[in-house]
Amino acid sequence: MRYVAIILLVTLLSVNMLAKESLQEMQARADKANPAECAKLCVKVARAFAEQSNDLFNAGKNEQGHAAMQLAFNYALRAAHGAIQSRKHEKQTEIKVRELITRIHDIRDTLNFEDHAPIDAGLKQLESARTDLLVAMFGVPKKHMINVLKQEEKKK
């Protein structure tokens, strides 16, 4: 009986270790995936790069941290555009992008003031992509359309 329990435990641990992909493997899968699957994978890769950049910033490697953060922004943008293009996983992608934006804000707040500018630019792009996701899901708000029409009338 003991041997069965030990074998079961070893099997579960080995399956768990195989289930965890490395960042490079996830990145390769995201690069090859169709837009619907790309959205899910790219969000995971973006979160992993954001955490990696946080570790690099904490280690004092600011240039490498900014490079990893830029990759996080790129993959998050790909996720948003993939979800919009495929019209699948839009809600989950928007939620994950919003969580990522919050996490990046937290990382940004721990950095020196000089390091804020590139992250702020990326956050602005992410907010825009998140807005695009919301518009794709719910359409343009009626109040916004009225303002756009009024502005067009003033131009004439």
C-alpha distance (Angstrom), angle and dihedral (degrees) to the residues before:
residue distance angle dihedral
M1 . . .
R2 3.78 . .
Y3 3.77 91.5 .
V4 3.79 91.5 53.0
A5 3.81 90.6 52.3
I6 3.81 91.7 49.1
I7 3.80 92.5 48.2
L8 3.80 90.3 48.0
L9 3.80 91.5 50.0
V10 3.82 92.9 48.7
T11 3.81 90.7 48.0
L12 3.80 92.6 50.6
L13 3.80 92.1 48.5
S14 3.80 93.0 49.4
V15 3.82 91.9 48.5
N16 3.81 89.9 49.3
M17 3.80 91.7 51.5
L18 3.80 91.3 49.1
A19 3.81 91.0 50.1
K20 3.80 92.3 59.9
E21 3.76 108.0 83.5
S22 3.74 124.5 -156.4
L23 3.77 119.2 -115.3
Q24 3.81 91.6 -108.9
E25 3.81 92.0 52.9
M26 3.81 92.0 49.7
Q27 3.80 89.6 46.5
A28 3.82 91.6 52.0
R29 3.82 91.7 48.1
A30 3.81 91.1 49.0
D31 3.80 91.6 50.4
K32 3.82 91.5 53.3
A33 3.82 98.8 39.7
N34 3.79 127.5 105.2
P35 3.83 115.7 -109.1
A36 3.82 95.2 -94.1
E37 3.80 94.4 52.2
C38 3.78 91.3 35.2
A39 3.80 90.0 64.5
K40 3.79 92.7 57.7
L41 3.79 95.3 42.2
C42 3.80 96.2 43.3
V43 3.80 91.8 54.6
K44 3.81 89.7 54.0
V45 3.80 91.5 47.6
A46 3.82 91.3 47.3
R47 3.80 91.4 52.2
A48 3.81 90.8 48.6
F49 3.82 91.5 50.6
A50 3.80 90.9 48.2
E51 3.80 90.4 53.5
Q52 3.79 90.5 45.6
S53 3.80 90.3 52.0
N54 3.80 89.8 50.8
D55 3.80 89.6 53.9
L56 3.81 90.4 48.5
F57 3.81 92.4 48.9
N58 3.80 90.1 49.8
A59 3.81 89.4 51.2
G60 3.82 90.1 53.7
K61 3.81 95.0 -109.6
N62 3.80 97.1 128.9
E63 3.83 98.6 164.2
Q64 3.79 92.1 52.0
G65 3.79 89.5 43.8
H66 3.80 91.4 54.8
A67 3.81 90.4 47.8
A68 3.81 91.3 52.5
M69 3.80 90.6 45.8
Q70 3.81 90.2 51.9
L71 3.81 88.9 53.5
A72 3.81 88.5 50.5
F73 3.81 89.9 53.6
N74 3.81 92.1 47.2
Y75 3.80 93.8 51.2
A76 3.80 93.1 44.5
L77 3.80 89.9 52.3
R78 3.81 90.2 48.6
A79 3.80 89.0 51.5
A80 3.79 92.4 52.3
H81 3.80 93.8 46.2
G82 3.82 91.5 45.4
A83 3.79 91.8 52.3
I84 3.80 91.7 48.5
Q85 3.79 92.4 46.3
S86 3.80 95.3 48.4
R87 3.84 95.2 35.4
K88 3.82 87.2 -137.2
H89 3.80 130.9 115.0
E90 3.80 91.0 8.7
K91 3.79 95.7 140.7
Q92 3.80 95.2 46.6
T93 3.79 91.5 44.6
E94 3.81 91.4 51.2
I95 3.79 90.8 50.1
K96 3.80 92.7 48.6
V97 3.82 92.3 45.9
R98 3.81 90.0 50.6
E99 3.81 90.2 50.6
L100 3.81 89.8 48.0
I101 3.81 91.1 51.0
T102 3.80 89.6 52.6
R103 3.81 91.4 49.0
I104 3.81 92.4 48.6
H105 3.82 89.5 50.0
D106 3.80 87.8 54.3
I107 3.81 91.3 49.6
R108 3.80 90.8 46.4
D109 3.79 91.6 53.5
T110 3.81 90.9 59.1
L111 3.81 93.1 55.5
N112 3.78 132.3 86.8
F113 3.78 116.6 -92.6
E114 3.82 91.3 -109.1
D115 3.80 90.6 61.7
H116 3.81 95.2 53.9
A117 3.83 99.8 80.6
P118 3.83 100.3 71.4
I119 3.77 91.5 43.0
D120 3.80 91.9 48.8
A121 3.81 90.0 53.2
G122 3.81 90.9 51.7
L123 3.79 92.0 46.3
K124 3.80 89.6 53.0
Q125 3.81 89.7 54.7
L126 3.79 91.4 47.6
E127 3.80 92.1 50.4
S128 3.79 89.1 51.3
A129 3.81 91.3 49.9
R130 3.82 89.8 48.5
T131 3.81 89.6 51.7
D132 3.80 89.1 50.2
L133 3.80 88.9 52.8
L134 3.79 91.5 51.1
V135 3.80 91.5 48.3
A136 3.81 90.1 49.1
M137 3.80 90.0 52.4
F138 3.80 100.8 41.0
G139 3.79 106.4 15.7
V140 3.78 128.0 -124.0
P141 3.80 113.3 -41.6
K142 3.80 113.1 -107.7
K143 3.80 92.1 -128.4
H144 3.79 90.1 55.3
M145 3.81 92.2 50.1
I146 3.81 91.1 52.3
N147 3.82 90.0 53.4
V148 3.80 91.4 48.5
L149 3.81 91.6 50.4
K150 3.82 91.3 49.0
Q151 3.81 90.8 51.6
E152 3.80 90.8 50.3
E153 3.81 90.9 51.1
K154 3.81 91.1 52.1
K155 3.80 90.5 53.9
K156 3.82 91.1 57.6
